[in-house]
Amino acid sequence: MIVNQQSLRGIYVGFNTLFNRAFEGVTPLYTQIATTTPSTTDSETYAWLGDIPGMREWIGDREIQNLSASDYTIKNKDFELTVGVDRNAIEDDKIGLYNPSVEMLGESAAAHPDELIFSLLAGGFSEKCYDGQPFFSDAHKIGKKTVTNKSTAKLTKDSYAAARASMMGLTNSKGRALNLVPNLLVVPPALEVAARDILVADYINGTKNTMQGTAKPLVVPQLAGHDSAWYLLCTTRPIRPLIWQQRKKAKFVSLTAETDNNVFMRKTFIYGADYRGNAGFGFWQMAYGSDGTAE
């Protein structure tokens, strides 16, 4: 193949098509537990309701529920993945050998938010959220009450039931129920069998399973290595337990001009993908986590 702007343009169009097809072919998991919020600058500072209010009878003046200022900021980060194509591969008509690499670019770009979101979830026992406490903590405040959404219990039917009751029993500072019903049990691959026994099986050890169907199991490969931890989440509200902050969507780009340094000095044509964004915590009230370390 003769290497010129026309042939390079054709290669770019073909690679871009492969990238987009692979990107669209991925079904990421983070969308099930995270709210996607747009970002228009290098970071976003979130004002959160310190309390989750409810409707009230209108007697007298309106009672204004003020947003409490927060210094909880999610800073956007840049992410990239790049491959180089040797000029000889183009001249020798071997460009098809690079198609799988370009497809992997697309898949990696689509799936990368999963790594960030579930890494943050796993780190929730130490990483702080908007109230200054770790996301999973026994020192959260609702009004004057101290509330926990943290445990060390191993995943069993009883510990799951206790976590579910704890979340469903949460009230706001005025004592009104928050009506949070957990719907996802998020586990690493090592706990898949235990999660499915609790949520899917008709019987557990010969006894009718009263927890069957109370939530759905979500098995997350990115949680491998955190093999004893499990997380119960409510993801049915407008704001979910985690946030995916999107500054710029993933885009396929290239550096292929004859005057580009990589081409002129190293006869290498560069193709890659990049995007901007980051992960953060939403309301801790919508999550309950156990590190599973209890003996």
Secondary structure, DSSP 8 states (H G I E B T S, - for coil): ---SHHHHHHHHHHHHHHHHHHHHT---SGGGTEEEEE--SSEEEEEE-SS--------SS------EEEEEEEE-EEEEEEEEEEHHHHHTT-GGGGHHHHHHHHHHHHHHHHHHHHHHHHGGGTSB-TTSSBSS-S-EEETTEEE--EE---S-HHHHHHHHHHHHT-B-TTS-B------EEEE-GGGHHHHHHHHT-SEETTEE-TTTTSSEEEE-GGGTT-TT-EEEE---SSS-SEEEEEEEEEEEEEE--TTSHHHHHH-EEEEEEEEEEEEEE--GGGEEEE-----
